[in-house]
Amino acid sequence: MRIEADFECGNAIVEQVSDTEAVINIRPDSNAQYFQWFHFRVTGEAGKLRTFTLANAKVASYPHAWNGYRALASYNGTDWFRVQTCYTEGKLTIRHRATQTSTTYTFFVPYFEAQREQLLDDCAKAGERRLIVNTPNNRPVEMIVFGNPNAKRKAWVIARQHAGEPMAEYCIDGLMRRLADGQDELVKQLFEADIAFFCIPNVNPDGSAFGNLRANAAGIDLNRDWKQGVEPKSVEVGAILRVMEAEGVDFFYDIHGDEASQYVWLVQPHAELIVEDNKPLQEGMETFVRERYAEYGPDPIYDIPANENDPLPKPADTGMAIDYVAWRFKCPSLIVELPFKDTIGADTTIDSLLAAGCEAFGRDSVEMIAEVLLGK
Ligand SMILES: [Zn+2]
């Protein structure tokens, strides 16, 4: 067989390969030590049982997250299915008998630059497309402004600060396409209430294209680069913050993926940063997701073992965007974490939060945001 990963969002270093067995290492992020994202294409005779061993899984960023995880595969890049995967003795082993000659294996359904371009192009018909900054590797970080750009209140939605979390981009894709729908009654109400939406589908396009898990090209974890009173180290966060300062922020929603949990969960800003008036609004968003989604689960932070490679910092100044925004703009601020693992939906749909499920979650998120901003 032949294994390739030298393409957009590819990540696999092939150490050994025969016709049926391969030993692969996951490449660390550019200029950083994070890794977990993998994505590679295998070509070979159909019908053979093949084994792919990810040898360095034990020293990935979230090794405990491999437990209960199943890799995704596709023959056509559109239809994805789970394949037999097990994590034992520090190695992740994927076994699959492909029925076709070319198969892609991945950590999660990828979201490519071409999809982003199509989204921005489609949404530019309803909103205003703006360039925020070109990255050091000359990829644009772009935004669509929906509604009156000079509206009284401005809701910001960003996705994919972490490069290898494509579910976040599927989610914001669904959300943005709903905002672009001129016939949607709720969206009309939001615009009539003088609320505009500033949406950035991918904050970290370099990292996404490289097949990184978290970092940008310079090795910076963007969601630890929002330090209170400190100039951001990254070009991407620095540029977004300047636009936020110029425009104002009245609501902030940051979309992520979570490696470990098999459910959707929300990250609230650090409690001491939430101003009194916003406490019921923050709680309301938790209630919205809990009541609507069978896939909802509570914040698992305290279940994570203390010896993790990337422990969440405890003080209020975490460098996370939600904390920074809650501190600086005193507005409601929230992270949603969508799972890499297979979920079970309310109608017992298995794997209910693959690409289409994440898009639907994004469309529904408009309702959650409307509850906060319209006071319903
Ligand atoms: Zn993330």
Residues whose N, C-alpha, C, O or C-beta is under 5 A from the ligand:
A	BS01	ZN	H162 E165 H256 G257
